[in-house]
Amino acid sequence: MDKRLSEANKLENEARKLKNDYFNEQQSIKRKEQAEWEKNENIDVYAKSDYAGLKLGEIEFYYGYEDTFCEEHGSQRCVDFCDKSEWAFTVRLKGEEVIRIPQSKLHPKAGEGVMFYLLAGIGHYLKRKEQQDD
């Protein structure tokens, strides 16, 4: 009985390894496909709990903790993150910032997720572009 149990454990370990190898191969294929798609389409969408962004060629939309706005210290990030600082939406064109909007000016709703504020910011950007084109 011990010999059969030992053989069963061995087979289970081999099966586990094969499944793990297969999973890793599939993940690698998906990462390569995504990288190829991003390269060809030149579109990158990313999000975590405290930031979200969209890159389209030479333009980047971003909302989150890395870009802040402070009435007291100007639109630059506060050195000491004072209590008047708030997260901001930014647009960069060819790496140069063209818009910075504090969260409080993006939408009257408070407490929404980062994707909500990213979309609201993109809406502000498109509205401004439309007004400039008129």
N, C-alpha and C positions, 0 to 999 in steps of 0.2 A: 504493500500500500504506500509506503514512504517513497518508493521509487517512482510510482505513477504520479504522486503529488509533486515530487521534485520535477518530473518531466512537464507536468501541467504548468508549474510556476515558470519554468524555462520558456515554454511556448507563449505564456502570457507576457513575459518580459520582451520577447522577440516581437510579438504583435504590437505592444505598446511602443517599441522603438520604431517599427515600420509606420505606425500611425503618426508618431511625432515627426519622422522624416518627411512623410507625405504632407503634413500640415505646414512644415517649414518651407518645403518646395512651393506649395501653393501660395503662401504668403510672399515669397520672393518673386514669384511670377506676377502677383497682383501689384507689388511695389514697382516692378519694372514697367508693367503696363501703365500704371498711373504716372510714372515719371515720363514715359514716352508721350502719353497723352498731353501732360502739362507742357512738355517741350514743343509739341506740334501745335497745340491750341494756344499756348502762352497764357493760360488761365490757371490761377492757383487760388483755391478757397480754403481758408483755415479758421479754426475756432477752438478755444479752450474755455474754461469757466470764467476767465477774466480778460479775454480779448478775442476779437474776431477780425478777419480781414479778407480782402479780395484784391488780387493782382490781375490786371488785364494789360499785358504788354508793358507800356511805359507808365501806366497809371496804377496807383495803389490806394485803396480805401482801407482805413483802419479805425477801429474803436476799441479802447481798452485802457488799462492802467499805465502803459508805457508812455502815452501821450496825455498830458493833463492840461488844464486851464486854470488860471488863478487870476481873479480880478486885482488882487493886491500886488502880485509880482509880474503881471503881464501874462501873455499867452505861453510863455516858456514854462517848462516843468519847474516846479518849486524845488529849491535845493533841499529844504528840510521837510517837504510834503506838509505844508501848513494845513490847518483845518479848513481853509477857504478854497483849497485846491479840489478840483473835480476831474474825473476822467473826461476824455475828449475824443471826438471824431476828427480824423485828419484825412486829407487827400494830398498825395504826393504825385507830381508829374515829373518824370525823369529824375526822381530822387529829391526834387525840391518841393517843399511844402507850399501848397496853394490855398488851402482852407484848414482852419482849426475851429471847431464848434464845441463848446462845453456841453456836457450831458444835459444840463438844465435847459438848454436852448434847442435841443434836438426834438423833443416831444414833451407834452405836458404829463404823460404817464410817467410814473416813477416806479422803480423796482423791477423793470423789465430785464430780460436777458440780453447778453451782448449782441446777439444776432439782430434783435429788435432795433437796438440803437445803431448798429451798422447800417441796416436798411433805411432807417430814418435819416441818417447822415447822407447816404447815397441819394435819397429823395431830395434833400436840401441842395446837394451838388447839382443834380439834374435840373432842378427848378431854377437855380442861378444861371446855369448854362443856357437854359431856354430863354430866360429874361435877357441875357446878353445877346442872344441871336436875334431877338425881335428888333 
